[in-house]
Structure formats: structure tokens, C-alpha cells
Amino acid sequence: MVRATADLAVRTPAQRLRDALQELASSDAAAVPTATALCELAGVSRNALYRYHTDVLHELHKLQHRRHHHPAKTDQTLQRLREENDELQSRVSKLAALVDHYFAAWQEASSVLQRHERELAELRRSVKPKLATLRN
């Protein structure tokens, strides 16, 4: 099933991948969907899927697992660990963004502080001290 060229130009690759994943999920085929089938349906390279669209890839893995469901205890544990890993990866990404934000804020505050210290030193050099006598 090849999409029209105009349709590919209008929608972003992420949108096309999500639509193709939805189409694979809604199909009645008993076969487990593959990354190749998803990419062919969306008109996106597999390299782009693996490199830039990991969220869609995770959804594909979940769909594959549902289609190829084994109720064994090890599979349930594996699924739970994968979900926990996904959550932890999401938290790591958010923490990395916070670290970047706070580092940039620290750099800005440091440069402002240095500038103020230079200005204060220049003012101290330019002001001549005046001596005042104290009399009782």
C-alpha cells in the first residue's frame, strides 16, 4: 500500500508513522507487524524510524508484544521492566533538560556578577578618597 506523493509532502514523517502504526494496529491480520512494514506504509526509511522516532518505535514494540502475547511470568516481568525503563528514560531526558537550563542560568548569573564586580572596581578606582578630620 503506497501513499500518494502529495500526501507524503503534506504530512510530517512523524505523522505518517503514527498513521501507519494506527493502520497496522487496526488491521485484522494475525501477523506481528514489523518495522519494515511500518516504514514502507509510512514512506519513511527504517534508519529515520530508529534514529529520530523512538517514541513510535516503542509503540510498535508494544503492538508487537500484544500481537505475540505470551502470558508467561517472565514475559510479564519483561514487559513491566520495559515500561519502567521507558519511564526512567523519560525522566532522564527531563533531568538532562533541567541540567542544561540551570547550567545556562548559572553561566548568565556568573557573567552578570563578573560585570558588576568590574564596574564596582572601576568606580572605586575613579573615586578619590576624601579625608575628613574628626574633632571633639
C-alpha positions as CSV (number, residue, x, y, z in Angstrom):
1,M,0.0,0.0,0.0
2,V,1.9,3.1,-1.3
3,R,0.7,6.5,-0.3
4,A,0.4,9.3,-2.8
5,T,3.4,11.6,-3.2
6,A,1.4,14.7,-2.4
7,D,0.2,13.1,0.8
8,L,3.8,12.4,1.8
9,A,4.8,16.0,1.2
10,V,1.9,17.4,3.3
11,R,2.3,15.4,6.5
12,T,5.5,15.1,8.6
13,P,7.3,11.8,8.9
14,A,6.2,11.5,12.5
15,Q,2.5,12.0,11.5
16,R,2.9,9.4,8.7
17,L,4.5,6.9,11.0
18,R,1.7,7.3,13.6
19,D,-1.0,6.9,11.0
20,A,0.7,3.8,9.6
21,L,1.1,2.4,13.1
22,Q,-2.6,3.0,13.7
23,E,-3.4,1.3,10.4
24,L,-1.3,-1.7,11.4
25,A,-2.9,-1.8,14.8
26,S,-6.4,-1.7,13.4
27,S,-5.8,-4.4,10.8
28,D,-7.2,-7.9,11.5
29,A,-4.0,-9.7,10.4
30,A,-2.7,-12.1,12.9
31,A,0.9,-11.5,11.8
32,V,3.1,-9.4,14.1
33,P,3.8,-6.0,12.5
34,T,7.4,-5.3,11.6
35,A,9.4,-2.1,11.4
36,T,9.9,-2.7,7.7
37,A,6.1,-2.9,7.1
38,L,5.6,0.2,9.2
39,C,8.2,2.2,7.3
40,E,7.0,1.1,3.8
41,L,3.5,2.0,4.8
42,A,4.6,5.4,6.0
43,G,7.1,6.1,3.3
44,V,9.9,6.7,5.9
45,S,13.3,5.0,6.0
46,R,14.0,2.5,8.8
47,N,17.1,4.5,9.7
48,A,14.9,7.5,10.4
49,L,12.5,5.4,12.4
50,Y,15.3,4.0,14.6
51,R,17.1,7.3,14.9
52,Y,14.5,10.1,15.1
53,H,11.2,8.4,16.0
54,T,12.0,6.2,19.0
55,D,8.6,7.0,20.5
56,V,6.9,5.4,17.5
57,L,9.3,2.5,17.7
58,H,8.4,1.9,21.3
59,E,4.7,1.9,20.4
60,L,5.5,-0.6,17.6
61,H,7.2,-2.8,20.1
62,K,4.2,-2.6,22.4
63,L,1.9,-3.6,19.5
64,Q,4.2,-6.5,18.5
65,H,4.1,-7.7,22.1
66,R,0.3,-7.5,22.2
67,R,0.1,-9.5,19.0
68,H,2.6,-12.0,20.1
69,H,1.3,-12.2,23.6
70,H,2.7,-15.0,25.9
71,P,1.3,-14.9,29.4
72,A,4.4,-16.5,30.9
73,K,5.6,-14.9,34.1
74,T,9.0,-14.0,32.5
75,D,7.2,-12.1,29.7
76,Q,5.1,-10.2,32.2
77,T,8.2,-9.3,34.2
78,L,10.0,-8.3,31.0
79,Q,7.0,-6.1,29.9
80,R,6.9,-4.4,33.4
81,L,10.7,-3.8,33.2
82,R,10.4,-2.3,29.7
83,E,7.7,0.0,30.8
84,E,9.7,1.0,33.9
85,N,12.7,1.5,31.6
86,D,10.7,3.8,29.3
87,E,9.5,5.8,32.3
88,L,13.1,6.2,33.6
89,Q,14.4,7.2,30.2
90,S,11.7,9.8,30.0
91,R,12.8,11.1,33.4
92,V,16.5,11.1,32.4
93,S,15.6,13.3,29.4
94,K,13.7,15.7,31.5
95,L,16.5,15.9,34.1
96,A,19.1,16.5,31.3
97,A,16.9,19.4,30.1
98,L,16.8,20.8,33.6
99,V,20.6,20.5,33.9
100,D,21.1,22.3,30.7
101,H,18.7,25.0,31.8
102,Y,20.3,25.5,35.2
103,F,23.8,25.5,33.7
104,A,22.8,28.2,31.2
105,A,21.3,30.2,34.0
106,W,24.4,29.8,36.1
107,Q,26.6,31.0,33.3
108,E,24.4,34.0,32.8
109,A,24.5,34.9,36.5
110,S,28.3,34.4,36.6
111,S,28.8,36.8,33.7
112,V,26.5,39.4,35.3
113,L,28.3,39.1,38.6
114,Q,31.7,39.5,36.9
115,R,30.5,42.5,35.0
116,H,29.2,44.1,38.2
117,E,32.5,43.4,40.0
118,R,34.4,45.1,37.2
119,E,32.1,48.1,37.3
120,L,32.5,48.3,41.1
121,A,36.3,48.1,40.8
122,E,36.3,50.9,38.2
123,L,34.1,53.1,40.4
124,R,36.4,52.5,43.4
125,R,39.4,53.5,41.3
126,S,37.8,56.6,39.9
127,V,36.6,58.0,43.2
128,K,39.3,59.8,45.1
129,P,39.2,59.3,48.8
130,K,38.4,62.4,50.8
131,L,39.9,62.6,54.3
132,A,37.8,64.1,57.0
133,T,39.1,65.1,60.4
134,L,37.2,64.3,63.5
135,R,37.1,66.9,66.2
136,N,35.7,66.7,69.6
